[in-house]
Amino acid sequence: MKLSEFIPSYSKDVVDLFVKVFSASEGEDEGRIIGKLVSSLIETTATKDLMGFVAVYNNEVVGCIFFSRLLVPSNQTAFMLSPVAIATNEQGKSIGQKIINHGLNHLNSINTDLVFTYGDPNYYSKVGFEPISENVVSAPFKLSQPEGWLAQSLDGSEINPMQGSTKCVKAFNDQALW
């Protein structure tokens, strides 16, 4: 398996991967929603504000993650990890953890301060994320599952409370995603 940065030539394979994975786990409607989100991320997000990483095995994209810029009130450099997809037949092989750690190492190498995600605390705790209260750092929209708001400081320092709102990239500007 090879881990590498997302490049535009992977777009169709990546969108198809997200649609298949989320359709299988959450239903076809959710698969279409996530596929549309991924297409929007790729098409509407400035290169400096989006980083993706893929896992390729036997010339097939079997995993993909995206980090998009998140503006935080402290003006620290922050990104949000979302979405993540690992091919259904490849799940349980630590590919997700490997690709996320690969991405986090890259973000650390370019002096990113904070990374946030919104998902399953049990899964994301395996790669260093911890629950964070919205009293410390608010999410861009009202969260339907506040326990899923997670963060980590890449330099290991404490995340200090921030007054004010956060702002996500255009593709995530939809309350239904939160």
Salt bridges, closest charged atoms under 4 A:
ASP16 OD2 - LYS12 NZ 2.74
GLU28 OE1 - ARG32 NH1 3.84
ASP29 OD1 - ARG32 NH2 2.38
ASP49 OD1 - LYS48 NZ 3.32
ASP49 OD1 - ARG69 NE 2.54
GLU90 OE1 - LYS93 NZ 3.05
